Amino acid sequence: MNVGILTRWNATCGVSLHAELLAEEFFKMGRNVRIFAPHIHTANRWWHHRIIRDDEDFVIRCYNELRPETMAGGALEEDKVLSEDLDLLIVESYTSIPYSDVEKLVEKVDAVTIAVIHEGGREDIRYSDMSVFDAIVAFDERYIREILYDCVEKVRIIPYPCYPVRKGERRFAEDGMTFFSFGRQPYAEYADFINALEKFNRKYDFVYRVVRSDGLLPFEREWLKQEQRRLRDTEEVYRYLHSSDIHLLPKGNTSKVVVSSTFYQCIGSLIPIVVPDTRHFELLPDHKPAVVYHDVADLTKKLELLIEDDAFRNRIVEAAREFVEEFRSDKIAKRFIELYKSLSG
C-alpha cells in the first residue's frame, strides 16, 4: 500500500506533528509513505512554522504556501504527486495550503483522498467544493458543529494522536523542584505562570526552566532560567520533560476550534501538565489528564496541591496514562487505514 501525505513536515507546528506521528506508524505497518511538503522559503513566512530537522529521503517538497499578508501566491507542482502510484492521499488541510491547486490535484489523483481539518473556522477553509475529498477527518465534534456543518455526511471523527507513553526514571522533585515550558508562544501567555510562581518564591526552592526558539521572555527572576534554542524532535523534548517535575503549557484564549498539539506530544512523558482553561482543552474528559486552571489564584492553589498532595498528583498521572492509551498514535493510524478500506471497497 502506497500512502502519500501532503503536509508541513519537520516543522514546529501541529500540522507537521500530526503527519509525522501517522507516517511513523504507517512505516511500522509496512506501508510505503511519500511526504509532499511545502518549499521551506514559503513555509517560513508564517511565524509558527520553523524547520527543525533535515528532510528524509521520502520527502518531496513540491508546493508553495499562501502569503500571510495576502493569502495569495500558493502553487503546487502536481506532477510530483501524480507520478507516484498512490493508494491513499491524506491532505493535512491548514490555513496557508494552496487550496485551489490542492483541489485540482484531488480531482485528478487516482487514489482515495482524505482531508484532515486543522483550520479553526469555516471562513479559513478556501476549497470551492469539499466534496472532492472521499472523506473529511475532524478531531472532535466541535469541528462538525462549528466548521463542517455543510458537509456532515463526509466527516469522520478521528482524534489527534498521542505520542506513546515513555515514563522517565526521575522521582518527583528528587533533586529540587523544576517547572518547564518550551516553544514560541507569545510572551503574554507566560504571565500567569510567572505571577503564580512569584508567590512560591519564599515557600519552595525551585527553578522555572524555559526553552524558547525565538527570543527570551521579557521577565527577570532569580528562579527563571531561560535558554534560546530550538528543540529538534520529541526525543529532545522528552529529555527536558523527564528532568522536570511539572510542565507549564502556555496557551491563549481564542474563539477558533483548536486542539493543542504540544499537549498530545508531551502527555506521554507522564510529567504533570498544567494548562489554562481555553478552547484547546475544553473537551478533556472529566477524569482530567491535566491540571486545568481558571486564573492566577486558581493556578497558585492547584500548583500547591500538585506539589504537596501525592494522591492528587498520582491521579493526574494515571489519568494521563489512560488518555494516551486511548489515543496513542498506533491506534489512530489504524483508524485511518480502516477508513481507507471502507472507502476503497
PyMOL commands that set and color helices and strands:
alter all, ss='L'
color gray80, all
select helices_A, chain A and resi 14-28+40-43+79-82+99-108+122-124+130-132+141-146+152-154+187-198+234-242+261-269+279-281+296-308+310-327+329-344
alter helices_A, ss='H'
color red, helices_A
select strands_A, chain A and resi 2-6+32-38+59-64+75-76+88-93+112-117+135-138+155-157+177-183+206-212+224-228+246-248+273-276+291-293
alter strands_A, ss='S'
color yellow, strands_A
deselect
rebuild
show_as cartoon
